Amino acid sequence: MEIKQRELDERVVRAVDNFMQGYGCCQSVVAAFSDLYGLDETMAKRIAAGFGGGVGRLRMMCGAVSGIVILVGLDCGQTEGSDREGKSACYKVVQELLAQSQSENGSLICAEILGLKGHEKAQCSYVASPRTAEYYKTRPCAAKVESAARIFADYLRAKYIK
């Protein structure tokens, strides 16, 4: 794969722009890099759509973090069921990048990142929050999207830019 430093930085900005346009955290991250793997942006957004709000708005694993997992699978996921070595290599990268995300952001769990308490988490609804100016002021999500996109861009930088 041929990729330049500047292009990776632009993809991080694109991920944040996607989020600010109303896409979910996972959609924003995956769509910013999807073309590198022959996946058009529309299909990338569809694949990633259900991961928003911590997976279907259940406030489990952060959508931006889920985006990292999807992208690692696209980059180095095994394609033969019997390829245990390939599967293990993919898991290793996922664990390394998620450990970095957890270190940077304090958690991989949406509810914890948002500071939701047990009763608030239990009241999760499938209804998406309206994207208003107040929403963007009170949510750390744009920063988490940027962090996830930067972590993946740094992974690509280390792997492909010599």
N, C-alpha and C positions, 0 to 999 in steps of 0.2 A: 504494500500500500504506500503510495506516495502522498505525503501530506506535509504542509508547511506550518511552522510555529504560528504565524499570523492567522492562518485559517483555523487553527484550533482555538485561538483566542476569540475569533469571530463567532465560532460555534457556541462558546460559553455565553456570549452576549445574546445570540439568537435564542438560546434556551430561556433566558430571563425574559426576553421580548415575547416569546411564545406564552409564557405564564401571564405576563401583563396583558396579553390579548384575551385571556380567559381560559386558556387550556389548563388542564390539570398538571400537577408537578411531574408525574411520570411521562405524560404526553410531551411536555415541554422539553424534557431531557432527551427522550428517545428521538423525537422528530429532528432535533438539532444535529444528530449524527447519522440518522438512518440511511441517507443516500450513500454513505461510505460502504454500505453493505448491500446495495442494490434494492433497497426498500424505499418505495416512494413515501413522501411525507403523510399523505392521506392514510395509507395502510398503517404506517407507524403510529399515527394518532389513534386509529381504531384498536390496534393491538394493545396499546398502553392505556386506553380509556378507563377500563375497569379497575385500574390500580390507584385511581385518585382517592383522596381523602383517607389514605392509609388502607387501601384495598376496599373499594366499594363504600367508602365513607365509614368504615368500621373502626377507623383510627388505629389500625395495626401497623405494619411496616410502612414507613414514609414512602409516598409515591416517588419522590425524587430518587430515593435509594433503590426502589424497585426498578427505576429507569436504568440505573447502573447495572443491575442484574441482567436486564434484557439486553443491554448493549454488550456486556461481556459475553453472553451467549451468542450474539451475532458475530462477535470478533473471534472467539476461540472455542465455542461450544462444539462438542463432539457430534458427529452425524451418524455414527455406527453404534448400535446398541451394545455391542460387545467391546467397545473401545473404553475400557476402564481407565487406562492411562490418560486418554483425552478428557474423560469426564473428571478425573481427579485434578488435572491441570486447570480446567475451567473453575472447579470449586475453589482451588487455591487462589486464583485471581479474584473471584468473588469475595472470598473471606478477607483477602488483603485490602481490597478497595472499601469494603464495608467497615473494616476495622478503622481505616482512615476516616471514613465519614463519621463513625461513632465518636472518634477522638475529637474531630473538629466541631461536631454538633451536639455532643452530649448524649445522644440516643439515636437509635434507628427507628424508634416507635413514634408514629404520628402523634398520638395522644400525649406522650411525654414531651415531645418537641413543642406542642401547642400549650402545654401546661394544664391539660384537662384533668380534672379529678375523677374519681370513680363514678360518681353519679352523673357527671357531665358526659363521660364516655359512654355510660349505659344508655343515655338519651340520644345516642347517635341516630340519625335519620338518613334515609337514602336521598333526601332532598338537598341538592347542591346549594351552597351559600351564594347569595347574589354577590357579584363582583362590583363593589362600590369603592369609593375612595377610602371609606372607613375600614373596609375589609383589608385593603392593602396596607393601611397604617398599623393595624393590629396583628397581622399575621407575619410570621418569620419565613413564610414559604418561598418568597422570591429569593431570599438569601440561601435557603436550602437547595433550591433549584440551581443557583449559581455554584454552590459548593459541590453538588453532585456532578454537574457538567464539567467543572474544573478538575475534579478528581479523575473523571474519565478522560478528559483531554490530556492530563498529565500522564496517565497510563499509556495513551497512544503516543505521546511525545517520547516517553522512555523506550517504547517498543519499536517505533518506526522512524524516529529522527535520530540519526547518528551524528 
